[in-house]
Amino acid sequence: MIWTVWWVWIVAGLLIGMAELVLPGFLFLGFAVGSVTTGVLLWLGIKAGLPALLVIFALVSLGAWVAMRKVFGLPGGSVKIWNRDINDN
């Protein structure tokens, strides 16, 4: 089946990573990391069906998203507030 082919997961991860370039916000990057990791695990020889692959994909994606949120997120979960406009002199 197509979901057991390692390069399909890696290509999907690269396409999702390209979507991150168009739609920034570190949302799609976690899914890209999950997809590429799943592809690498398949390449290394893991034998799993679709449900197990989807669980691996979901857990790795969630872990990558949490890690990136921790590294790249604003401190304390705060929101950036702009005090002046770029056009002000």
BELVENJO-V368056 format. One record per backbone hydrogen bond with DSSP energy under -1.0 kcal/mol. NH is the residue of the N-H (numbers start at 1). CO is the residue of the C=O. If there is no record, write none. Layout:
# BELVENJO-V368056
<<NH:CO> <NH:CO>>
This chain:
# BELVENJO-V368056
<<4:1> <5:2> <9:5> <10:6> <11:7> <12:8> <13:9> <14:10> <15:11> <16:12> <17:13> <18:14> <19:15> <20:16> <22:18> <23:19> <32:28> <33:29> <34:30> <35:31> <36:32> <37:33> <38:34> <39:35> <40:36> <41:37> <42:38> <43:39> <44:40> <46:41> <53:49> <54:50> <55:51> <56:52> <57:53> <58:54> <59:55> <60:56> <61:57> <62:58> <63:59> <64:60> <65:61> <66:62> <67:63> <68:64> <69:65> <70:66> <71:67> <72:68> <73:69> <77:74> <78:75> <88:85>>
